């Protein structure tokens, strides 16, 4: 243990200051992730800087073709309204007159039977289930009410009391997790005419995976009242039942049958991009446990306006994204120095500087839902570890104090990982742990965490972060405001907890609760 403690001293403030100053320099323009139609030389520069460092540390490359760069695909689809068509049985539907597209992600033809599911709301504790007795996989779902809201934190008046997934679920959740083909709502002709002027695009990973900050994958369309009459022809269901906004109305679900199948052609033009993560590996020392991986991650990209990473941009202010998240990226570089100097842990350690975090956790989801996830037993994340409010000063948003850092994950999820963290706080006593967000109701626990996709995959996590401040996602997030000593101290603690967990011969199991906000997650069982 003494050699590992000594290795922590390889984490030095001068190295961190140099690295964070380069990553968050004006020249790198905030490191916005390259995406369809817009390159980012600043991100490229930062990524090559990290890759050169990993090579100097003799870290094994884990990217494409023997490099440190792991590419993934992002596709942007733009609806071609001149070619988007539909049909109910043999009856054609015209875009803009009979139907419109609210949201979609993948182009192509969708054709299937339609099941009417009333409001689509399950009241779980009252055994109210409009889907009971129906197989919704691969089916269109017709629902009463307004089109579902699928954005971050989407809520709508009329939702039941309680917690989603615990007290109730809506059409949005059921369609996503039940494999529905699409969602249909009905709108008036006046709304239809207004909405046709809106450009409809979809952009996400290809293939699309995950929940937290992913674009909603189930397409949603709205049809006219005239199209509704065609859809219900020959069935027992009346148009006024579907159109009623009366939430107390008894509504029986109905499969509209093979004669009323709905076909929509989501004709679209597409544009691909190939963003990338920086990835490397330190192989474990144990022949068996080395096949289990612990990952250490920080997102390399910054939150920058679309034109912010273009040379010669006309922005009035320069975005440098120093705390968010050059601080974690530089801190993890320092942790690599300590890992190389320390005795090799029993488990292998996957090193990740991911991209696309600020636009939808692209790089994170690509890994968490990829083949590597089958080997991962713990994910450690350092996201914003460079800012402090002076001790005993008035609260600044949620910013942590100089001598403390927030951590989430181990206390609720894993006995062994929590034990490693507690031991690290004693063996590497550089900064105190603040556990106030170890609370399933806290947004920082989920979904506002880079580790969210790993939680969705049943992989326990440990995330260090300093909380928010007035410079969050603003041009004023500069290196000059960073607390370099705090980054140093957090990195030493994070290194110690990571190494102790990776070297623990016991099973690193998720043996704690499944948070209510992750109600659909199924833990891995051996």
Secondary structure as GFF3:
##gff-version 3
##sequence-region A 1 526
A	DSSP	alpha_helix	2	7	.	.	.	ID=ss1
A	DSSP	three_ten_helix	8	10	.	.	.	ID=ss2
A	DSSP	alpha_helix	13	23	.	.	.	ID=ss3
A	DSSP	three_ten_helix	26	28	.	.	.	ID=ss4
A	DSSP	alpha_helix	41	56	.	.	.	ID=ss5
A	DSSP	beta_strand	60	61	.	.	.	ID=ss6
A	DSSP	three_ten_helix	64	66	.	.	.	ID=ss7
A	DSSP	beta_strand	69	71	.	.	.	ID=ss8
A	DSSP	beta_strand	74	79	.	.	.	ID=ss9
A	DSSP	beta_strand	85	88	.	.	.	ID=ss10
A	DSSP	beta_strand	91	94	.	.	.	ID=ss11
A	DSSP	beta_strand	99	103	.	.	.	ID=ss12
A	DSSP	beta_strand	108	112	.	.	.	ID=ss13
A	DSSP	beta_strand	114	116	.	.	.	ID=ss14
A	DSSP	beta_strand	122	123	.	.	.	ID=ss15
A	DSSP	three_ten_helix	124	126	.	.	.	ID=ss16
A	DSSP	beta_strand	140	142	.	.	.	ID=ss17
A	DSSP	beta_strand	168	169	.	.	.	ID=ss18
A	DSSP	alpha_helix	171	178	.	.	.	ID=ss19
A	DSSP	beta_strand	182	186	.	.	.	ID=ss20
A	DSSP	alpha_helix	189	195	.	.	.	ID=ss21
A	DSSP	beta_strand	201	205	.	.	.	ID=ss22
A	DSSP	beta_strand	219	223	.	.	.	ID=ss23
A	DSSP	alpha_helix	225	232	.	.	.	ID=ss24
A	DSSP	alpha_helix	239	243	.	.	.	ID=ss25
A	DSSP	beta_strand	254	255	.	.	.	ID=ss26
A	DSSP	three_ten_helix	258	260	.	.	.	ID=ss27
A	DSSP	beta_strand	262	266	.	.	.	ID=ss28
A	DSSP	beta_strand	268	273	.	.	.	ID=ss29
A	DSSP	beta_strand	276	282	.	.	.	ID=ss30
A	DSSP	three_ten_helix	289	291	.	.	.	ID=ss31
A	DSSP	beta_strand	293	299	.	.	.	ID=ss32
A	DSSP	pi_helix	322	327	.	.	.	ID=ss33
A	DSSP	alpha_helix	328	341	.	.	.	ID=ss34
A	DSSP	beta_strand	348	354	.	.	.	ID=ss35
A	DSSP	three_ten_helix	357	359	.	.	.	ID=ss36
A	DSSP	alpha_helix	362	368	.	.	.	ID=ss37
A	DSSP	three_ten_helix	371	374	.	.	.	ID=ss38
A	DSSP	beta_strand	376	382	.	.	.	ID=ss39
A	DSSP	beta_strand	404	408	.	.	.	ID=ss40
A	DSSP	alpha_helix	410	413	.	.	.	ID=ss41
A	DSSP	alpha_helix	415	427	.	.	.	ID=ss42
A	DSSP	beta_strand	432	434	.	.	.	ID=ss43
A	DSSP	alpha_helix	452	456	.	.	.	ID=ss44
A	DSSP	beta_strand	461	465	.	.	.	ID=ss45
A	DSSP	three_ten_helix	479	481	.	.	.	ID=ss46
A	DSSP	alpha_helix	484	503	.	.	.	ID=ss47
A	DSSP	three_ten_helix	516	518	.	.	.	ID=ss48
###
